[in-house]
Amino acid sequence: MKKLLKTLPFLALLLMVTSCSSVRVAADYDKNANFSTYKTFAFFKTGIDKAEISDLDKRRILRAIETELLAKGFTKSDNPDLLISLFTKSNQRVDVYNNYWGNGGWGWGGFYSPWGWGWNQQPNVSTRTEGVLYIDLIDANKKELVWQGMGTGYLTQNMEKKEELIKEFVSKIMEKYPPGAQQ
């Protein structure tokens, strides 16, 4: 029993750390595409201009994508094999907690307890913005989408954390490229 009590906090911490991943990713791709033939890339300005985010965030995302592709051995080119585009969307998430336990208010109150703790009749409400980043890799010759990575996570307005969060989004998404390499 003592051993269980000693390991229980460690297991709870491990569960919290592994379940609180800040970015969830997925990827889809054309099974007929030969990914080993793609060696060069360029950004698809037309597609990127349509992304509904600030130009500052676009540049942050594009720098992060470029860093990841260069690390995978790609070369930036005026005559690319792949065109890189992106798409974003965001959803407002509202969480309502109706546990009714907590500070019910201080002051002259009810029959049993004129002062003190009581039932909280107000639900706790919190809102967060969940963002989705899509990275599209388009075969430049065929003009066809060959790979799409998607990352979903919570956004921040904190400028110090924003750069790191964008790098994390892009890094986690690009771990899925090329298909089959991450197994």
Salt bridges, closest charged atoms under 4 A:
ASP49 OD2 - LYS45 NZ 2.95
ASP55 OD1 - LYS58 NZ 3.95
ASP57 OD1 - ARG60 NH1 2.61
ASP57 OD2 - LYS162 NZ 3.54
GLU66 OE1 - LYS76 NZ 3.32
ASP95 OD1 - ARG93 NE 2.93
ASP95 OD2 - ARG128 NH2 3.41
GLU130 OE2 - ARG24 NH2 2.64
GLU163 OE1 - ARG60 NE 3.42
GLU164 OE2 - LYS167 NZ 3.91
